Amino acid sequence: MWGQFSSFCLFLGISFFLINSLSARQTIEFGQEKPIQVISDKAYRLSKKNMFEAIGNVIITQGENTIYGEKASLSFLTGDVDVLGNVRYIGPRITLYGSHLEYNFKTKYLSLNNSRIISENFVVLGKKISRIDEKTIIGEDAEYTTCRDCPESWSIFGKDIKITLGEYIYIKHALVKIKGVVLFYIPYIVLPIKKERETGLLFPSFAFSVTEGFRFQQPWFWAISDSVDMTFTPSFWEKRGAGGEWEYRQAFTNKSWLEIQGMHLWDKVYEPFKDDESQSGRINFRSTNLLEYHVGTQSRINHHVSLARFKDLDVIRDYDFFVSDKVNGTEIEQYGLFEFRDPHFYTGIEAKYGQNTLYDRPNEFDDRYVQIL
C-alpha cells in the first residue's frame, strides 16, 4: 500500500514538473511576422493588458534574432519587448550587450542602455545605443575602436556616433584617446568599417616621450588589386625631423608571397657615437630596408629568402617601434633556403649571413663575426 502511494506521489511530482516546464515555453505570433518563442523559468500572460511576462533566464527568439535577459515583458498589440538584467542581443551582423533593452519585433527598432557592440571588425561602447533600421545604429556618449582584445590601446570617444553597418562610422565631437589619455579633439571624423579592402587613410599613430618628443604617423593604404597592396606612412618626429615608412605586399598563390618594407628619415639629431637628443646641426639620412620572399609549390619545392639592410646599427635603439619585431637575437640576418622533398629522400641548402649588432662601430661591419653555412 505504501509503495503504491509513493509511486503515485512520484507520478504527481513528475507531472507537475513537466507542466511547469512546458508552461515556460510559449510561442507568440504577431501578424505575418515570424513566430516568436519565449523560454524562461516562469511565465505569465496578462490577458487584461494583453501582455506577456517572463522571469528568470529569459531567451526570446525570432528568426535570426535572439535576446537573453533576466526579465522581459512583451506587448501583443504593439510588438514591443522590454528586457532587463544582463541583456544580450545576437543578430545576423552584430552582437550587443547592455543592462536594459527596448525592442520592437515589427519595426526592428532596438535600444540599449550601458551597451557594448561587438562586430567582426570593430567594438563600440556607449551610454545608449539605438538601431533605427537594419543598417543604421546611433550611439550617445560612445567609444569606438577596432582593437577587440585591447580596448585600452586606443579609442575615439564621440558625443554622437552613427554607424552604417558594412560601410562607415561617423563621429561628431571626437576625442582621440591612447591608453585612456585624450590626445586631441576632432570636430568630425569618418572611418571605414568595411570588410573589403579599400584605398584610403588608415588610423594615425601617435607617441610621446620625454627625450624624443612627439611622434605622428599617418598611414595611407593603396589597394592595388586583390593580391597586391602598398602602405605609405609619412611621419614626423618633433626633434629628429621628417621621414616615413612604406610596405609592399603581393600574394602570388596561397603559399607564395613577397613583402618589402622600409623606413627612411632625415635625422637632425643623430651622429655616430653621439648619446644625447640635442640637434647636431646637420642632417643624416638613415634607412632600414627589409625583404621577405617565399615560394611553396605542390611539387614539393620550398624556397625562402629574408634580407635586411640597416644604414647604421643605432636605428635599433632609436626606432625600436619599427625594428624590434624584425631583429631576432643579436644579429641582422641575410637568410636563404631551398629544399626539395620526396617520399623517399630530402635535399636542400640553407645559408645565413649575419651582421653583429653588438659591434661598437655603428657604421661598419664586424669582420671578426663567425658566419655559418
Secondary structure by P-SEA (a helix, b strand, c coil): caaaaaaaaaaaaaaaaaaaaaaabbbbbcccccbbbbbccbbbbbccccbbbbccbbbbbccccccccccccccccccbbbbbcbbbbbcccccccccbbbbbccccbbbbccbbbbcccbbbbccccccccccbbbbccccccccccccccbbbbbcbbbbcccccccccbbbbbccccccccccbbbbbbcccccccccbbbbbccccccbbbbbbbbbccccccbbbbbbbccccccccbbbbbbbbcccccbbbbbbcccccccccccccccccccbbbbbbbbbbbbbbbccccbbbbbbbbbbcccccccccccccccccccccccbbbbbbccccccccbbbbbbbbbccccccccccccccccc
